[in-house]
Amino acid sequence: MDSPPTLDTVYQAVYSLYNNTNPAEPGKASLWLGELQRSVFAWKIADEMLHQKRNLESCYFAAQTMRTKIQLSFHELPQEAHVSLRDSLMEHISQINEHTNSAIVTQLCLALADLALQMSSWQKPVVDLINRFGTSTANLWPLLEIMTVLPEEVNSRSLRLGANHRQHVLNELNASANTVTEFLKMCLKDGGDNVQIRVTILRCFTSWITVHAIPLEAVPTSDVVLYALQVLGNHMAGSQLHEAATDCICIILQALGEDSTTNRDSDNESSMQLHQLQLCLFTSVMNLEQPYHLSVAHEDMEKSINYCRIFTELAETFLETMVAGSEDGKQHYAIKILDLVLTCVGHHDYEVAQITFNLWYRLSEILYQKNSHDLNAVFRPHIERLIGALCRHCQMEPDHLGLVEEGGGGEEFADFRNRVSELIKDVVFVVGSSHCFRQMFSSLTGGPGPQGQPVHTPTWDSTEAALFVMQAVAKNILPEENDVVPKVVEAILNLPENTHIAVRYTSILLLGELCEWIDRHPQSLEPVLNFLLACLNQKGLGSAASGALLSICTACSLHMASHFSGLLQITRSLDNFAISNDAAIGLLKGVSIILARLPHEEIAAAMRELCCFQVSSLWNLLMDKTPIERGTKTDPVIWLDRLAAIFKHTNPPIHDSNKPHPCQSIISEIWPVLSNVCETYQQDVRIMERCCRCIRFAVRCVGKHSAHLLEPIVKQIVPLYTAHQHSCFLYLGSILVDEYATDSECVWNLFNMLDAFIGPTYALLQQEDGLKNHPDTVDDLFRLCARFLQRAPIVVLHSPFFGSIVDCAITACSLDHRDANSSVMKFFYDLLHCGRSYKDRSDYTIRRQFVRNILYEKGETLVTKLLHASVFELSSYMLSDVADVIIELTRSDEELKLAQMSNWLEHAIKTMPLQNASGAPTATPEQLFEFHDTITRSETPKTVTHALRNFARLYR
């Protein structure tokens, strides 16, 4: 936007955004207003619109624009304009009344809070704001809102405050804590019965506790905390107020847990204060048991969830204390909290139970690390109760007719059951997998249930839930078990025909989990296989049966060879079964695993037959030119995925690499069909990706024995890539390099392929935002180049275009895309590494000189780019890849005798800004020196990663 639009134009666009009935117009208005918000003119326009207050929509747009500009574009304002902006915002806020829309209030309060945090010349914003607005009841609402969002915004990722200024802000908040607590106390006293004000008071206190601005020592005597506990003790309190009080207590408990961890070795006085606070909160929260029961009695689900959150948070706060205090085999007093949490797990709604899951995960981790039988014995009754309660929660409705996922809310319930399964796997060691398995089986047969409770004749839904829990622990059952498992298997194999489908489904899953037991009991294999093969044909059971067959094929591959002909017969009829394509692929995977175990002379014929049906179906589509309908048999992807599964999992042991590979001839026969697929569907990126994947696994299957296919594959993919730039061809190229580049007869063919790929790739990446818009191409290009550096470095280092590849990689360093950036960093790592590795090879001197020349020319630029990318562009989890490159740079600098890395880093550091947008200092000279010293002395990537993260925080 080159010039400022008139206010009327902006008003028209806002009107069109919210009110135009023509479906196309709001979209156009949104794009235009977005462009306006990004322009420098937005500051003045938003301010004028807020002054004019024409209507609700324009005021909201203006407030949201002001907040966005301050948050993301504060650097556009000269420092001399900060004071006038602050005064203008405070003027707008002073005009807020009870009729003002809350969304507008929130945006204006966030705008002022973000300004206060970034405006380093504003020394005491908290005191100034309370002095300005605190004396007027009318201004109480926006003032509380500002006081609430101010601490919340301190750690906002959008505000690049820098670690030093952020710490300065936190120190200012700490210094203002007493003022704020007194202000909140006054608000509680003078706020009357205004629920919204009281909710905001609780939220505000919570916000300040979250950033540790209000010390925990102030909690026991705080009027706000006493009020929060009073609200929680009253089951009749309004839901908004109850939730705000819950958040407040939960945050205090979290802060207490953090302090307990960090202050273990603190002085006696601090420990005493901490202990007193723990006891105070423990007693207060335990007193909430009765209100919880009242919430259950009144079916007030929201409050039940709130109480469960508090009990669970209290348990997590005391977790390490209660475990440490029980190591002598006696129960620590705080274990009573677990009984309270288990009471919540027993709530009739599973939503309440799943709030507690993280607590049980943490408890299991601590107990697993302690590895103490006595300690496990202390917590065993709680875990038994937990598993029993979870089993009941996993029961389906008695009148449910289908499988778990079917019916209203089925997906949510299925997701919950999956989480239960994972949780049980984590905690079951405390009670013992065999004990749990036996307990569940006992409940199936009408024996005593958990903790000896009498069990009546089980219903189908309780049977299914018990089988579900058994399935979760079945993998941990010793394969030698001969008491309960044979009875379970026999019962499953003899299920009556009229058994509920969900029971049959879960029984099949259980058989799949018992695959290792079946491997040790081969006499059970045939009846199990017959049972599963029969289930393949039954609607709703086919996918589960194919999954179980895959597990058994994988675990029992030696015993399964004799059953291969039967399995092959099954694969011929795959499309007659009521199973998904994923299930069919799983079945083919299992059969391929068995195929690889056949005698070598039988593999070729078996594989030819296994591939035949998929290939013929693919060929028919090509010949008939059938219109594609995704996900049906007319979709080539179906058959390509099945072939890929066969190639991927047929890995026969090769004892003599000089003999022909048993699958070699089949791959050669199938290539013309795959070539035809590439030609026919070349414009469809989805099909091309799947076809390249199929070719990749075919090449991997036979390795160097498919070298005769290299030339036709390259001749096929180069023109296709030139025409369409599908990045999957680059990826396939990297596979070919990995397999064949060490063969001198293949290497020039591969190099010519790379040469042909470079032109179209550069044309794509040099477009506006080319790197950002095509991360897959960046990923696959540098994966391909890295493969060359690993397999045939001299060829690529000597190429006339290698310098431009390095330049492109330097530019791509700042691309914030996980896979693409990782490939770029791997390319640099391999480039540097190849200059100093394999000293015993004849080409070492040449490689060393090439890398030395590249570093002389581009080393400083690379280091500067890596530093700027790490600080301003890349997510922190990506910095470990950058660290690998920096360590390799340091080692190469030393080994190649360049003695330049220290200078390059020093120059890069000097290019960093000394101040942020508001003029606050970013890094001190001492911090810059320490960073330089740490990097140049580091010997491990981990040290460099930590240094980069800490350095980046100074600017973020």
Disulfide bonds with the S-S distance in Angstrom:
none
